[in-house]
Amino acid sequence: MILYNVTVNIDYAVHEEWLEWMKREHIPEVMATGLFTEPRMLRLMGDTEPGGITYSIQYLCKSMEDLQRYQSEHAPGLQAKHTQRYKDKFTAFRTVLEVVK
């Protein structure tokens, strides 16, 4: 299993609206691609960034091929939508991890 992690720091001014949009629209759109088996959304506790709240949005998929397909076919459009909506109100980075049992 592969875990695709998106870490986002979102500005306090738009935090509540962003959180609802992520739950109601963005995460369901990512899952609708059919390439992930499970989503998770976690909030960073403890040290916080000045000006924002940090979240980790995690998606599990069965293979690197599924992730690569998502990244080439779906991610550009979904990321552009997020950027247009929250321009200058967030920072984000992505990591890929292999689940080791």
N, C-alpha and C positions, 0 to 999 in steps of 0.2 A: 504494500500500500504506500501511496505517496501523499504527503500532506503539503498543500499549497497554502502558505501563510501570507496574508496581507496585513501589515501593521500600518495603522492610520492614526495620526494625531489630528484631531478636529477642533477647530476654534470654538471656544465657549459660546460665542454669539450665535452659532448655528447648530450647536451640539444636539439639542432635543429634536429639531426638525430632521437633521441628518440621521439620527438614530432611528427614527420612525421610517424615513425613506429607505434606509438600508434593510430594515426588517420587512417592510411592505413591498418594496419594489426591487432593489438591487440584488439582494441575496436570492430571492425567488427567480430572477432572471438568470443568474449564474447557474442555479440548480436546474432550470428548464433546458439547459444545453444537453442534459443527460450524461454529462461526462464526470460528474461527481456523485459520490454515494452519501455524503453527510456534510452539513455545514455546522460550524460552531462560531459563536461570537463571544469574546472574552474582553473584559475591561482590565487594564493595567492598574494594579493597586500599589500603594506606597508612593514612591517618587513620582511626581507628576511634572509634566512639562509646563512652563509658564505659558499661559494663553490658550491651553487646550487640554483635551482628554485623549488618552491613547487607548486604542482598541486593537485586538488581534482577531482578524476574521480568518477562520481556517476552513479549508475544504479538503475532504478526503477523496482520492480517486484510486482506481485499481492499478494504473500503470503510468509510466512516463509518457507513453504514446498518447494516452487520454489527455494528460496535462499539456503536451505539446500541441495537440489538436485544439484544445481550448485556447491556448496562447496565440495560435496563428489565426483561428477562425472567429473567435468570440471576444477575446480580451480587448483588442484595440477599440472596438465599438463601445463596449461596456465601460472601459476606462475613460474614454473620451466623454461619455455621458456624465460620469462622475465629476470629471475635471470641469466641464462646462457649468455644471450646477453649483459646484463648491470652489470655484477658482479663487486662489489666494486665501482660502480658509482651511487648508489641510496640507499635510505632508504625508507621504506614503512610501513604503518600500516593501518588496516582496521577497520571500525566501521559499525554497523547496527543500523538504526533508523526507527522508525515507523512514517509514515506521519499522522499527526493529523490535521484535517480540522476544 
